[in-house]
């Protein structure tokens, strides 16, 4: 029991962490390599399709906010003109 407590305390110390650094770094890069093998990149056709959707959506939102802005501006002008 005492040996386990000492080992646990050593692993938490700076020296223990320095000793574990190479193994932890190797494990990290191994995990990165394994995850990168799972990555799939989109095809040119998929990129074009999603880009088209994004551009259309941006224009629709721009039109919506333009209509909203014009409407609010006219409402504010109407209220200010009525107040005079």
N, CA, C and O atoms as a MOPAC input file, in Angstrom:
PM7 MOZYME 1SCF
protein

 N      0.82400 1    -1.18700 1     0.00000 1
 C      0.00000 1     0.00000 1     0.00000 1
 C      0.86900 1     1.25100 1     0.00000 1
 O      0.62000 1     2.18900 1    -0.75700 1
 N      1.87700 1     1.25800 1     0.84500 1
 C      2.75100 1     2.42100 1     0.92100 1
 C      3.52500 1     2.59800 1    -0.37800 1
 O      3.76000 1     3.72300 1    -0.81800 1
 N      3.92600 1     1.47000 1    -0.99800 1
 C      4.66200 1     1.54200 1    -2.25500 1
 C      3.79100 1     2.16000 1    -3.35400 1
 O      4.27400 1     2.96800 1    -4.14700 1
 N      2.52500 1     1.78400 1    -3.40100 1
 C      1.60500 1     2.32800 1    -4.39700 1
 C      1.41100 1     3.81900 1    -4.19300 1
 O      1.33900 1     4.56900 1    -5.16700 1
 N      1.32800 1     4.25900 1    -2.96400 1
 C      1.15200 1     5.67600 1    -2.67000 1
 C      2.38300 1     6.46300 1    -3.08900 1
 O      2.26500 1     7.57200 1    -3.61000 1
 N      3.55700 1     5.89900 1    -2.86600 1
 C      4.79900 1     6.58000 1    -3.25600 1
 C      4.88600 1     6.66100 1    -4.77100 1
 O      5.26400 1     7.69600 1    -5.31900 1
 N      4.53500 1     5.56800 1    -5.45200 1
 C      4.58100 1     5.57000 1    -6.92300 1
 C      3.58400 1     6.57600 1    -7.49500 1
 O      3.89900 1     7.28100 1    -8.45300 1
 N      2.39700 1     6.64600 1    -6.92200 1
 C      1.39100 1     7.59800 1    -7.38500 1
 C      1.87600 1     9.02900 1    -7.17300 1
 O      1.66500 1     9.89900 1    -8.01800 1
 N      2.53200 1     9.26500 1    -6.02600 1
 C      3.04500 1    10.59800 1    -5.74000 1
 C      4.17800 1    10.94500 1    -6.71100 1
 O      4.28000 1    12.08700 1    -7.15900 1
 N      5.03600 1     9.95900 1    -7.04000 1
 C      6.13300 1    10.19300 1    -7.97600 1
 C      5.60800 1    10.50300 1    -9.37700 1
 O      6.18800 1    11.32400 1   -10.08700 1
 N      4.51400 1     9.85100 1    -9.77800 1
 C      3.94500 1    10.10500 1   -11.10100 1
 C      3.37800 1    11.50800 1   -11.20300 1
 O      3.33000 1    12.07200 1   -12.29600 1
 N      2.94700 1    12.08500 1   -10.09400 1
 C      2.37900 1    13.42400 1   -10.07800 1
 C      3.45700 1    14.49900 1    -9.96500 1
 O      3.18000 1    15.67200 1   -10.21900 1
 N      4.67100 1    14.12700 1    -9.59200 1
 C      5.73300 1    15.11300 1    -9.43300 1
 C      6.26200 1    15.52700 1   -10.80300 1
 O      5.97100 1    14.89500 1   -11.81800 1
 N      7.04000 1    16.59800 1   -10.80600 1
 C      7.62100 1    17.10600 1   -12.04700 1
 C      8.53600 1    16.05200 1   -12.67100 1
 O      8.49300 1    15.82700 1   -13.88100 1
 N      9.34700 1    15.42000 1   -11.86100 1
 C     10.25300 1    14.39000 1   -12.37100 1
 C      9.49400 1    13.21600 1   -12.97600 1
 O      9.88800 1    12.69100 1   -14.01800 1
 N      8.41700 1    12.80600 1   -12.33300 1
 C      7.60300 1    11.71000 1   -12.85400 1
 C      6.96400 1    12.07000 1   -14.17700 1
 O      6.88900 1    11.24600 1   -15.08900 1
 N      6.50400 1    13.30200 1   -14.27600 1
 C      5.89600 1    13.75300 1   -15.53100 1
 C      6.93200 1    13.83800 1   -16.64200 1
 O      6.63400 1    13.53600 1   -17.79800 1
 N      8.15600 1    14.24900 1   -16.29400 1
 C      9.22300 1    14.32400 1   -17.29600 1
 C      9.60100 1    12.93500 1   -17.80400 1
 O      9.92300 1    12.76300 1   -18.98000 1
 N      9.56000 1    11.94700 1   -16.91300 1
 C      9.88100 1    10.57900 1   -17.31900 1
 C      8.80100 1    10.02400 1   -18.24000 1
 O      9.09500 1     9.23300 1   -19.13600 1
 N      7.55800 1    10.43200 1   -18.02600 1
 C      6.44800 1     9.93800 1   -18.83400 1
 C      6.31500 1    10.68200 1   -20.15600 1
 O      5.60700 1    10.21300 1   -21.04700 1
 N      6.97100 1    11.81900 1   -20.30800 1
 C      6.79300 1    12.66800 1   -21.48300 1
 C      7.05100 1    11.94100 1   -22.80200 1
 O      6.19700 1    12.01600 1   -23.68600 1
 N      8.17200 1    11.24300 1   -22.99300 1
 C      8.40400 1    10.57700 1   -24.28600 1
 C      7.32300 1     9.54000 1   -24.61600 1
 O      6.86400 1     9.47100 1   -25.75600 1
 N      6.91900 1     8.74100 1   -23.63600 1
 C      5.89900 1     7.72000 1   -23.89400 1
 C      4.55000 1     8.37100 1   -24.20000 1
 O      3.82300 1     7.92200 1   -25.08500 1
 N      4.22800 1     9.42100 1   -23.47000 1
 C      2.95200 1    10.10600 1   -23.71400 1
 C      2.95000 1    10.78600 1   -25.07600 1
 O      1.93000 1    10.79000 1   -25.76400 1
 N      4.08700 1    11.36300 1   -25.47500 1
 C      4.19200 1    12.01800 1   -26.77100 1
 C      4.05600 1    10.99500 1   -27.89300 1
 O      3.35700 1    11.24100 1   -28.87500 1
 N      4.71600 1     9.85400 1   -27.75200 1
 C      4.62100 1     8.79300 1   -28.75700 1
 C      3.17800 1     8.29100 1   -28.86100 1
 O      2.67500 1     8.05300 1   -29.96000 1
 N      2.52600 1     8.13300 1   -27.72700 1
 C      1.12700 1     7.70500 1   -27.72900 1
 C      0.21800 1     8.72300 1   -28.40100 1
 O     -0.71000 1     8.36200 1   -29.12500 1
 N      0.49400 1     9.99800 1   -28.15100 1
 C     -0.30700 1    11.06300 1   -28.76200 1
 C     -0.18400 1    11.02200 1   -30.28100 1
 O     -1.19100 1    11.05600 1   -30.98800 1
 N      1.04700 1    10.94800 1   -30.78600 1
 C      1.23500 1    10.93300 1   -32.23600 1
 C      0.69200 1     9.65000 1   -32.86300 1
 O      0.23800 1     9.66100 1   -34.00800 1
 N      0.73600 1     8.57600 1   -32.13700 1
 C      0.13300 1     7.33300 1   -32.62500 1
 C     -1.38700 1     7.50200 1   -32.75100 1
 O     -1.98100 1     7.07400 1   -33.74100 1
 N     -2.00100 1     8.11900 1   -31.76100 1
 C     -3.44200 1     8.37900 1   -31.82000 1
 C     -3.78600 1     9.32000 1   -32.97200 1
 O     -4.78900 1     9.12600 1   -33.65900 1
 N     -2.95100 1    10.34300 1   -33.18200 1
 C     -3.18300 1    11.28300 1   -34.28400 1
 C     -3.12200 1    10.54400 1   -35.61500 1
 O     -3.97900 1    10.74300 1   -36.47500 1
 N     -2.11900 1     9.69600 1   -35.78900 1
 C     -1.97600 1     8.93500 1   -37.02500 1
 C     -3.19600 1     8.04100 1   -37.25600 1
 O     -3.69900 1     7.96200 1   -38.37700 1
 N     -3.67200 1     7.37200 1   -36.21300 1
 C     -4.84300 1     6.50800 1   -36.34700 1
 C     -6.09200 1     7.30300 1   -36.70900 1
 O     -6.89700 1     6.85400 1   -37.52400 1
 N     -6.25900 1     8.47400 1   -36.11400 1
 C     -7.42400 1     9.29700 1   -36.43400 1
 C     -7.34000 1     9.85100 1   -37.85900 1
 O     -8.35500 1     9.94900 1   -38.54700 1
 N     -6.14000 1    10.21200 1   -38.29900 1
 C     -5.99500 1    10.74400 1   -39.65400 1
 C     -6.29100 1     9.67900 1   -40.71200 1
 O     -6.69000 1    10.01700 1   -41.82600 1
 N     -6.10800 1     8.43100 1   -40.38800 1
 C     -6.46400 1     7.35600 1   -41.32300 1
 C     -7.96900 1     7.27100 1   -41.51500 1
 O     -8.43400 1     6.79500 1   -42.55100 1
 N     -8.73400 1     7.72500 1   -40.53400 1
 C    -10.19700 1     7.68500 1   -40.60600 1
 C    -10.78300 1     8.87000 1   -41.36700 1
 O    -11.96100 1     8.85500 1   -41.72300 1
 N     -9.96800 1     9.90200 1   -41.61900 1
 C    -10.45600 1    11.12000 1   -42.25000 1
 C    -10.74000 1    10.86600 1   -43.72000 1
 O     -9.93800 1    10.25600 1   -44.42800 1
 N    -11.90100 1    11.34800 1   -44.17000 1
 C    -12.21200 1    11.30600 1   -45.59400 1
 C    -12.41300 1    12.73800 1   -46.06800 1
 O    -13.07900 1    13.53300 1   -45.40500 1
 N    -11.84700 1    13.05200 1   -47.19200 1
 C    -11.95500 1    14.39700 1   -47.73400 1
 C    -13.06200 1    14.42200 1   -48.77200 1
 O    -13.26100 1    13.44100 1   -49.48900 1
 N    -13.79400 1    15.54300 1   -48.86500 1
 C    -14.89500 1    15.61100 1   -49.82500 1
 C    -14.38900 1    15.65600 1   -51.26100 1
 O    -13.27800 1    16.10800 1   -51.53800 1
 N    -15.23200 1    15.17600 1   -52.15800 1
 C    -14.88000 1    15.22900 1   -53.57700 1
 C    -15.11900 1    16.64100 1   -54.10200 1
 O    -15.75200 1    17.46300 1   -53.43900 1
 N    -14.61500 1    16.90500 1   -55.27600 1
 C    -14.80000 1    18.22600 1   -55.88700 1
 C    -16.29200 1    18.52700 1   -56.06900 1
 O    -16.73100 1    19.65800 1   -55.85900 1
 N    -17.06100 1    17.52100 1   -56.45600 1
 C    -18.49800 1    17.70300 1   -56.66900 1
 C    -19.20400 1    18.07700 1   -55.35800 1
 O    -20.07300 1    18.94900 1   -55.34700 1
 N    -18.83200 1    17.42200 1   -54.26500 1
 C    -19.42200 1    17.73500 1   -52.95600 1
 C    -19.07200 1    19.15600 1   -52.51600 1
 O    -19.91600 1    19.86600 1   -51.97000 1
 N    -17.84000 1    19.56300 1   -52.75100 1
 C    -17.41100 1    20.91700 1   -52.37900 1
 C    -18.18700 1    21.95400 1   -53.18700 1
 O    -18.62900 1    22.96500 1   -52.64200 1
 N    -18.35300 1    21.70700 1   -54.47300 1
 C    -19.10400 1    22.64000 1   -55.30900 1
 C    -20.56100 1    22.73100 1   -54.85800 1
 O    -21.13500 1    23.81900 1   -54.82500 1
 N    -21.15000 1    21.60600 1   -54.51700 1
 C    -22.54700 1    21.59800 1   -54.08600 1
 C    -22.72900 1    22.36400 1   -52.78100 1
 O    -23.64800 1    23.17400 1   -52.66500 1
 N    -21.86700 1    22.11900 1   -51.80400 1
 C    -22.01300 1    22.82200 1   -50.53100 1
 C    -21.68500 1    24.30900 1   -50.67400 1
 O    -22.28700 1    25.14200 1   -49.99700 1
 N    -20.74500 1    24.64500 1   -51.54100 1
 C    -20.42400 1    26.05200 1   -51.78500 1
 C    -21.61600 1    26.76800 1   -52.39800 1
 O    -21.92300 1    27.90000 1   -52.02500 1
 N    -22.28500 1    26.11700 1   -53.33300 1
 C    -23.47300 1    26.70100 1   -53.95500 1
 C    -24.56400 1    26.93900 1   -52.91800 1
 O    -25.19500 1    27.99500 1   -52.91200 1
 N    -24.78300 1    25.98000 1   -52.05900 1
 C    -25.79100 1    26.13400 1   -51.00400 1
 C    -25.43900 1    27.30200 1   -50.09000 1
 O    -26.31400 1    28.08700 1   -49.72500 1
 N    -24.18100 1    27.42300 1   -49.72300 1
 C    -23.75300 1    28.51600 1   -48.83600 1
 C    -23.96200 1    29.86500 1   -49.51100 1
 O    -24.46600 1    30.79400 1   -48.88000 1
 N    -23.58600 1    29.98900 1   -50.77000 1
 C    -23.73000 1    31.27100 1   -51.47800 1
 C    -25.20100 1    31.65300 1   -51.60400 1
 O    -25.55700 1    32.80900 1   -51.37700 1
 N    -26.06100 1    30.70000 1   -51.96300 1
 C    -27.50400 1    30.98400 1   -52.06800 1
 C    -28.05900 1    31.39800 1   -50.71100 1
 O    -28.83600 1    32.34800 1   -50.62400 1
 N    -27.67200 1    30.70100 1   -49.66400 1
 C    -28.14900 1    31.03300 1   -48.31700 1
 C    -27.70800 1    32.42700 1   -47.90100 1
 O    -28.48800 1    33.16600 1   -47.30100 1
 N    -26.48100 1    32.79600 1   -48.20700 1
 C    -25.97900 1    34.13600 1   -47.86300 1
 C    -26.80400 1    35.20300 1   -48.56900 1
 O    -27.16800 1    36.20700 1   -47.95600 1
 N    -27.10600 1    35.00000 1   -49.85500 1
 C    -27.90600 1    35.98300 1   -50.58000 1
 C    -29.32900 1    36.06000 1   -50.03500 1
 O    -29.89400 1    37.15000 1   -49.94900 1
 N    -29.91500 1    34.92600 1   -49.66800 1
 C    -31.26200 1    34.94400 1   -49.09400 1
 C    -31.28900 1    35.69400 1   -47.76800 1
 O    -32.18900 1    36.50000 1   -47.52900 1
 N    -30.31000 1    35.43600 1   -46.90800 1
 C    -30.25200 1    36.16000 1   -45.64000 1
 C    -29.98600 1    37.64800 1   -45.86400 1
 O    -30.55000 1    38.48600 1   -45.16000 1
 N    -29.13800 1    37.98500 1   -46.83200 1
 C    -28.86600 1    39.39500 1   -47.13200 1
 C    -30.14300 1    40.08800 1   -47.57700 1
 O    -30.41900 1    41.20800 1   -47.14600 1
 N    -30.93600 1    39.43300 1   -48.44500 1
 C    -32.19800 1    40.01000 1   -48.90500 1
 C    -33.16500 1    40.17300 1   -47.73800 1
 O    -33.81700 1    41.20900 1   -47.60700 1
 N    -33.25700 1    39.16400 1   -46.90500 1
 C    -34.15300 1    39.20700 1   -45.73500 1
 C    -33.78700 1    40.37100 1   -44.82000 1
 O    -34.66300 1    41.12900 1   -44.40500 1
 N    -32.51400 1    40.51900 1   -44.50300 1
 C    -32.10700 1    41.59500 1   -43.60600 1
 C    -32.23900 1    42.96500 1   -44.26700 1
 O    -32.48500 1    43.95600 1   -43.57900 1
 N    -32.07900 1    43.03700 1   -45.59000 1
 C    -32.28700 1    44.30000 1   -46.30200 1
 C    -33.74900 1    44.72100 1   -46.19900 1
 O    -34.04700 1    45.88300 1   -45.92100 1
 N    -34.67200 1    43.76200 1   -46.42900 1
 C    -36.10600 1    44.04800 1   -46.31100 1
 C    -36.43300 1    44.47800 1   -44.88500 1
 O    -37.16700 1    45.44500 1   -44.68400 1
 N    -35.90500 1    43.78000 1   -43.91000 1
 C    -36.13500 1    44.11900 1   -42.51000 1
 C    -35.59800 1    45.51500 1   -42.19100 1
 O    -36.26000 1    46.29300 1   -41.50500 1
 N    -34.41400 1    45.82800 1   -42.68200 1
 C    -33.79500 1    47.13100 1   -42.43500 1
 C    -34.62300 1    48.25100 1   -43.05000 1
 O    -34.85800 1    49.27600 1   -42.41000 1
 N    -35.06800 1    48.05700 1   -44.29400 1
 C    -35.88300 1    49.08000 1   -44.95500 1
 C    -37.19600 1    49.26500 1   -44.20700 1
 O    -37.65300 1    50.39300 1   -44.02300 1
 N    -37.79800 1    48.17500 1   -43.77800 1
 C    -39.06300 1    48.25800 1   -43.04600 1
 C    -38.91000 1    48.98800 1   -41.72600 1
 O    -39.72900 1    49.84600 1   -41.39700 1
 N    -37.88500 1    48.66800 1   -40.97300 1
 C    -37.65700 1    49.33700 1   -39.68300 1
 C    -37.32900 1    50.81500 1   -39.89700 1
 O    -37.78300 1    51.66800 1   -39.13400 1
 N    -36.54400 1    51.11800 1   -40.93100 1
 C    -36.19500 1    52.51900 1   -41.20800 1
 C    -37.44700 1    53.32100 1   -41.54500 1
 O    -37.60800 1    54.44800 1   -41.07600 1
 N    -38.32900 1    52.74900 1   -42.35300 1
 C    -39.57000 1    53.46100 1   -42.70000 1
 C    -40.46100 1    53.63700 1   -41.47000 1
 O    -41.09200 1    54.68000 1   -41.29800 1
 N    -40.51000 1    52.62300 1   -40.62600 1
 C    -41.31100 1    52.71200 1   -39.40700 1
 C    -40.77100 1    53.80400 1   -38.48300 1
 O    -41.54100 1    54.58900 1   -37.92900 1
 N    -39.46900 1    53.85000 1   -38.32100 1
 C    -38.85900 1    54.87900 1   -37.46600 1
 C    -39.11300 1    56.26500 1   -38.05700 1
 O    -39.45100 1    57.19100 1   -37.32000 1
 N    -38.95600 1    56.42400 1   -39.37500 1
 C    -39.22900 1    57.71400 1   -40.00500 1
 C    -40.68700 1    58.11300 1   -39.84000 1
 O    -40.98100 1    59.28400 1   -39.59900 1
 N    -41.59500 1    57.17000 1   -39.96500 1
 C    -43.01700 1    57.45200 1   -39.79600 1
 C    -43.31300 1    57.92300 1   -38.37300 1
 O    -44.04000 1    58.89400 1   -38.16100 1
 N    -42.72700 1    57.20400 1   -37.39100 1
 C    -42.93900 1    57.58200 1   -35.98500 1
 C    -42.35400 1    58.97000 1   -35.72500 1
 O    -42.99100 1    59.78400 1   -35.05600 1
 N    -41.17000 1    59.25500 1   -36.23300 1
 C    -40.55400 1    60.55400 1   -36.00200 1
 C    -41.33300 1    61.67100 1   -36.68900 1
 O    -41.44100 1    62.76900 1   -36.14400 1
 N    -41.87900 1    61.40800 1   -37.88100 1
 C    -42.66300 1    62.42600 1   -38.59100 1
 C    -44.00200 1    62.67100 1   -37.87600 1
 O    -44.49600 1    63.79800 1   -37.85800 1
 N    -44.58400 1    61.62700 1   -37.29200 1
 C    -45.84600 1    61.78200 1   -36.55600 1
 C    -45.62000 1    62.56500 1   -35.25800 1
 O    -46.51500 1    63.26200 1   -34.78000 1
 N    -44.41700 1    62.44100 1   -34.69800 1
 C    -44.11900 1    63.10100 1   -33.42600 1
 C    -43.95300 1    64.60700 1   -33.61400 1
 O    -44.11900 1    65.37100 1   -32.66300 1
 N    -43.62800 1    65.03700 1   -34.82700 1
 C    -43.42900 1    66.47400 1   -35.05400 1
 C    -44.72900 1    67.11600 1   -35.13300 1
 O    -44.80800 1    68.33000 1   -35.32100 1

